[in-house]
Amino acid sequence: MNLPARGLRFHRITYHSKVTQCLGGLTPPHPWYVALAAPTGSLDKYPQVEDLRVFKIPFGSFLKMEVGTWHAGPHFAEPAAMDFYNLELADTNVVDHNTHDYRKANGIEFLVVDEQA
C-alpha cells in the first residue's frame, strides 16, 4: 500500500480482535514510527497515556502485531509518501476495526519526537 505522509501527530489508536498484522516499510532508506500498547480486548479499556510506547522502525524491518495489539501508525513526515507491506485480511479495516479517539474522548493528541534525529 502507498500512504501519504500524515506527519508525526496522532490522536487515534486501533486494535483488531481477530487477526495478527504485519507491517513493513518498503521505501529506502526511510524509517517510520508506530505507537503500540498491549492488548486489552475492549474499547472500554483503551490504553492510558503511560501504556503507550513509540518505536522507530528502520527501513527493511517488519513488525508483527499480535491479535488485539493497540497500534497507531505508520507515521512519518518525510518523504511525501511511502510504500508498505500490510499483511492482514482484505476486510480487516471494515469488519474488525476498533478505535479509540483520544482527542474526542480525552481532549489530547500525541506528537512523536525522535530524540536521536
Residue pairs with C-beta under 8 A, 6 or more apart in sequence:
1 83
1 84
1 86
2 81
2 82
2 83
2 84
3 74
3 81
3 82
3 83
3 84
4 80
4 81
5 76
5 77
5 78
5 79
5 80
5 81
5 82
6 75
6 76
7 75
7 77
8 33
8 75
8 76
8 77
8 111
8 112
8 113
9 109
9 110
9 111
9 112
10 35
10 72
10 73
10 75
10 109
10 110
10 112
11 101
11 102
11 103
11 104
11 108
11 109
11 110
12 72
12 99
12 100
12 101
12 102
12 103
13 35
13 37
13 46
13 47
13 52
13 70
13 71
13 72
13 99
13 100
13 102
14 70
14 71
14 72
14 97
14 98
14 99
14 100
15 39
15 40
15 68
15 69
15 70
15 71
15 98
16 67
16 68
16 88
16 92
16 96
16 97
16 98
17 41
17 67
17 68
17 96
17 98
18 67
18 89
18 92
18 96
19 67
19 88
19 89
19 92
19 96
20 64
20 65
20 66
20 67
20 88
21 64
21 65
21 69
21 71
21 86
21 87
21 88
21 92
22 62
22 63
22 64
22 65
22 85
22 86
22 87
22 88
23 34
23 62
23 63
23 65
23 74
23 84
23 85
23 86
23 87
24 57
24 60
24 61
24 62
24 63
24 84
24 85
25 31
25 32
25 57
25 59
25 60
25 61
25 74
25 82
25 83
25 84
26 82
26 83
26 84
26 85
27 59
27 79
27 81
27 82
27 83
28 59
28 60
29 59
30 59
30 76
30 78
30 79
30 82
31 56
31 57
31 58
31 59
31 76
32 56
32 57
32 73
32 74
32 75
32 76
32 82
32 84
33 54
33 55
33 56
33 57
33 73
33 74
33 75
33 76
33 112
33 114
34 54
34 55
34 57
34 63
34 71
34 72
34 73
34 74
34 75
35 52
35 53
35 54
35 55
35 71
35 72
35 73
35 75
35 110
35 112
36 52
36 53
36 54
36 55
36 65
36 69
36 70
36 71
37 47
37 51
37 52
37 53
37 69
37 70
37 71
38 47
38 51
38 69
38 70
39 66
39 67
39 68
39 69
39 70
40 46
40 47
40 68
40 70
41 68
43 98
43 99
43 100
46 70
46 100
46 105
47 70
47 100
49 108
52 110
54 112
55 63
56 114
56 116
57 63
57 74
62 85
65 71
70 100
72 110
74 82
74 84
75 112
76 82
89 96
102 108
102 109
102 110
103 109
